[in-house]
């Protein structure tokens, strides 16, 4: 790669760019703009996946945030234009400026989305996506937006958005560098979901269907392990296991009711509702930082379990969800807010057992059922503390802990790698898009890309 000291540059009203690059209105480089605004397709219980503005996040399509329309409606809807795999999708409001590339052929797009397709051999679609994600691309979009509470951009204004365009072969190499980084990040996310699913599957097999390994390493229940009927649970449990309330082994502390004036870009990391993933898991980018006063009981260490005690959605996917405090917060301890319970382990249960216990369907249903409130849902402490479960023997708990410790270690390693890759991508993105870092165009590289 070349620095800008090794090449001729020119100043423009957007940025300093290489002499052989150009700036123009985006419309002149596009083959097609398909605008789905103005009407919403009728929803169906099944059929064709339909994307909305909620479906486009962090450069990707989130297929967990879709609804369906019928085949008939899809046929009528397609008359507006047929998107292709690789086309760029842009949210025009609510929020403005989220971008992704389509990776499925048969999908419908609803309001607040437009589809963009670069002219062949002129504007690479992946390059277009990354330009719109870059600081300059985002500035161009918001500079032409209207609205106060919700900002949006009209198609007539979008057509005037200025784009920095490098020579086409260089576009392809730039987008390949960034796409390769994003592909590795996505792979790590997928691996972590698999590791999480493995942990949940092991937990259910061992502690719900009671097929934990016996002394001979064989599945306990199906190998004739002795079972005893428990009236309170309404099912048989292994002999020697005892029925317990979770509150006999843990306590819960509620966190800091913080003041917004003390939120900062430095200070103590503060775990809040935005750091708890739906159903389970920790979202590092949701961390806030706090410089105000606090009490010792409002701190947690890495490896601790925290639980969301509040949910501002009606789907109740976050309410009661557990997360493990990560070790990469660059601080020995972290604060947690009043929207969070910290699990205080009294001993007798590994923290990782508690983490997977709180992902059981039986607990999830209990948390949803005991939620209080209308607009904002709250989780009473007793909902967690009174949860009943069969307490395994120490040998089985120890074996389980060894297995899941390795799973969590692999998950943490993938997460740490992703954080480094995201930093690299975010550092490269504006430099590559303005030519401050150049990618040498070699014939073999262009053909390979």
N, C-alpha and C positions, 0 to 999 in steps of 0.2 A: 504494500500500500504506500502511496505517496502522500507527503504532507503538502500543505498549500505553499510552502517555501520553494518547492521544486517545480511549480507550474505557474502558468500565466493566469491571472484572475481579473475579474471585472466587478465593479460595484453596481448594484441595482437597487431599486427601491424596496426590495424584499430582503436581500442578503448579498454578501460578496460570494460570487460563484466562479467556477472555472470559465475561461474564455470560450470554450467550445460547448458550453451548456446554454440553455435558453429559458426564458420565462414567458408564459403566455396564459391566456384565459383557458380554463379547463375544458370548456365547451369545444374548443378547436382541436383537442386531442382525443375526443370521445367519439366512438362509433355509435353508441346508444345510451340514452337515459330513459329508464322505465320508471315512471312515477306512480306509486300506488296510493297516493293521498286522495282524499275526497269522499271515499266510501269504504265501508268495512264489510268484508264477505261474511255471510251468514254462517254461524258456527254449527258444528255437528259433533256427535259423540265419537265418531271415528271417520277415517278417510285420509285426506291429504294433510300432512303437517304444514302448519301455517305459522310463519314467523312474524313477530311484532317487534317493536323497539326494545322490549325486554329481552328478546332472544339474542341480541347482539351485544357481546360483552368482551372487553379485553382482547379485541382482535379476532374473536372466534364466535361461531354460532353455538348458542347454548340450547340444545334440543330438550332440555328439561323445562324450558320456558316457551312452549309452543301450544297452540290449540289446533283443532281440526276443522276442515270444511269437506263437504261431500264431493265426490267425483264430478257431479253435475255442476256444482258451483265453481269447482276448479277449472272446468272447461270454459265456463263463461269468463272467469277471472283472467285466464291466460290470454284473452284477446287484447288485454292491455300491453302484452309483451311477454315473451317466454325467456325467463332467465336461464343461463347456462352455468354449468360447473365452472368455477374460477371467476365468475362475475363478482364485482365488488358491491357490497350492500352497505348503505350509509343510513344512519338514523338522522332524521331531519328535525326532530324535537322529542322531548320527554324520554331520554336526554338527546341533545344534539351532539353529533360528532363521534358516535361509536361506529366502528368500521370492522367488517369481516369479509372473507371470501366464501362464496357458496361452495359446499363440497357434496351437495346432493342435487340431482336433476329435478326430481318431482317434489318441489316444495312451493307453497304459495306464500306471498308476502302481503301483509296487511298495511294499514295506514302508517304514516310517519316513517316509511322506508322508501328509498329510491335505489335502483339498480344501475350500476355504471359499468360500461365496457369500453376499454381503450381501443383505439384504432390499431389494426394489425401492423406490427413492425414500427409502431410509433410510440405507443404508451403501454407498457407492461402492466397487467392488472395487479400483480403483487406489489410492484413498485408504487402504483397508485394508492393501494391500501396503506402502505407504510408512509407515503408522503402525507396522506390525510391524518394519520396517527401522530405524525411528528409535530413538534411545537409550532413550526411555521404553518403547517397545514391546519392545525387546530385554530391558530390565530386568524388565518384567512376565513375559516368557516364562521367563527364567532364575530369577526369584524363586520360580517354581512348579515348577522342574525337580528331578529326583532323580538320584542317581548321582554317583560321584566321578571315575573315569577317563573315562567317557562319560556326559554329562548328557543326559537325555531328559525329556519331559513327557507325562503321561498325559492322555487325552482329558477325563477328569473335571476335572482341574486346568486344562487349557487353557480349558475353558468359563468358568472364573472369571477369566480374564485381563481386566483392566480396560482400556477403550479410551476415549480422548478423542474425542468425536464433535462435529464442527462441523455447522451446518445443511447439508443435502444440497447446495444450490446452491454453497455455499462449498467443500464437499468436492471437487466436480467441478473447480472452478477451481484449487484447491491441487494436485490430482493432475495437472491439465493442465500447470501450470508445471513440476513435477518430471518428468513424462513427456516434455515437450518437451526438457528438458535431457538426459535419458537417451537420447532418440532421436538427438540430435545426437552424443552420445558414441558410440553404437552405429554411426552412419553413419561417423564418423571411423575407428573400428576396422575397419569393412568396407572403407573406402577404402585403409587401410594394408595390409590383406590383398591387395587387388587390386594395389597398387603392388609388394608383395613378389612376387606371382605374375608380374607383368610382368618384373621383374628376373630371376627364375629362368628365364622363357621365353626372354628375350633371351640369357642366358648359354648355355642349352642349344642354341639355334639357332646361335649363333656358335662355341661351343667344343666342342660334342659332335657336331652334324651339319655343322659347318663351313660354314654359310651366312652368314658375316660379310660385310660389304660389301667388294667388291674396289675397285680404283682407280677404276672407273667407277660405283661405288655399287650394283653388281649382286650377288646372292648368289654367293659364291665357288665353291662346289662345283658347284651346278647350272648355273653359267655356264661350266663347263669349266676351272675352276681346277685346276692340277696337283697331284695327290695322290701321296704316296709311302707304300708299305706299311711299317709298323713292326712288327717281330716281337714285341717285348716287350708292346706293347698289343694285338697281334693284329688290327689294323685300319689303314686308311690314314689319314694325317694330311697337312695341307697342306705342300707343299714349303717348306723354310726354317724350319719349326717343329721344335723339338727336344724329345725326351723328357727329363723332369726328375723327380727326387725332390723333393717339397715341402721336405724338410729341407735341400736345397742353397740355398734362398732364404729360409728362416725358421728361427728357433729357438723353443723353448718354455721358459717359466719357470713353475714351480709356485708358488702363492701361500702366504699366511700360514696357519700352523696356529695359529689364534687361541684365546684363552682367553675363555670365556663371561663371566667376571667383568668384562671390559672392554667388553662390548657396552653401548651406551647409546642415548639418543635424540638425541645430538649427537656430534661428533667427525668423523672422516674417513668418507665413504661407503665401504662395503665390498661389492664384488661377490661374490656367493655363488651356490650352486646354485639358490636361489629366484629369482634374477634371469635365469636362462636358460630361454627358452621351449622346449617340445618341438620338435625339428627345427631351429629357428633363431629368433632374435629376443631382444630384451631386455625384461625385465619390471621396470619402474621401482619398482613398489610392493614388490618383494622386497628392496630395498636395506636393509642393516643399517648401523649406525654403530659405530665402534670408537675407543677412547681409549688403547689399549695401545701397546706398542713394535712397531716393524716395520723392515724393511730397504727400501732404495731399490728393489731389484729386485722388491719386492712391490707396486709401484705401476704404474698404467697411466694413459695420457692418453685424453681423448675421441677417438673415431675409431679407437681400437685394436680389434683383434679378440681376443676371449676365447673359450675352448672349455671346455665342461663335461667334466671328466675322471672324473666319478663319477655314478652313477645309483642311487637307492634303490628304483627300480621294476624290475619284470622285463620291461616293455615296451621298454626301451632307447631311448625316444624322446628323452631328454635327453642321454644319453651321446654325447659327440662333437659335440654341437650348438654352432654358433658364434653369437656375438652381437657387435654393434658397441657399444662403450662410448658412451653418449649424452653430449651436451654440456650437459645441463640438471641436472647433479649439484651445481651451486653450489660447485664446487671444481675447481682446475686438474688435480688427479690424484685417483685413487681407489685404495683397496686392493683386493686380490682374495685369496680364500681358497685353501687347499690343494686344494679341490675344483675349482679352475679352472686352466687353462693360459692364460697370456698369450702371444700370438703376437708374437715379436720379428722384425720385418721386416728382412732384410739388404739390401733394395733389389732392384729388378728386377721386383717385382710390386706393383701397387696393392692396398691393403688390401681394397678392395671386390671385387676379383677373387678374393682368398682367401676372403672371406665367402661368395660364391656357389659357389666351387669346393667348399667344405665342406658344401654342401647337395646335391651330386650323389648320385644313388642309389648309384653305385659306391662313393663314400666312406662313405655311411651304412651300407651293407651290410658294408663293411670294419670300421667301428667296432663294429657289433653282433657281428660274427664274432670279433673279437680281444678282446672284453670278458673280463675275468677276475673271479673272485669268485662268490659264491653269493647271499647276502642283499644285499650292497652290491657293485655292479659297478664295475670300474675300467678306465680306458682307458690302456694303455701308451703312452708317448711315441712309440715307433717306429711305432705304428699310424698316427699323423698324419704323422710325418716321412718315412716310407718310401712314402707314397702317390705313385703315378706319374701324371703327366699330360703332355699336349702343351703346351709353352710357346709361346704365340703371339708374333708379332713385335711390336715396340714400337708401330708404327702402330695395329694392331688393339687392343692393350691401351689405348692412349690414347683411341681412339674409344669403347670400352666404358666407360671410366672417366667420360667426359663424360656419357654417358647415365644411368648409375646414380647419379652424384652428384646429378643433378636429382631422381631418384626418392627417394633417401634424404632430400634436403632437404624434399620435400613430406611424406614420412612423419614427419620430425621436427617439422614445423610442425603437423601433425594431432595428434601426441602432446602437444606443448606446449599446444595448445588444449584437449585433453581434460583435462589436469591442472588447467587453470584452471576448466573447467566442473565437474569433480568437486569442487573446492574450493567453488565457488559452491553446488552442489547440497547438499553436506554441511553447509554453513553455514546454508542455508535450511531444510533438512529439520526440525530440531528446533524452529526458530522458527515455521514454518508449522503444525506439528503441535500446538503449544501456544498458538497465537494471538498470540504475541509480534509476529508480522508478520501483518496481516490483508490479505486480497485483497478489494477492493471488489466486491460483487455487483451487476453491472449486467445488466439483462434481456437485452440483446444478447449480452453475454459468456456468460451461462448457456446461451442457445440455441445459440450457436456452438460451445460445448464439447461 
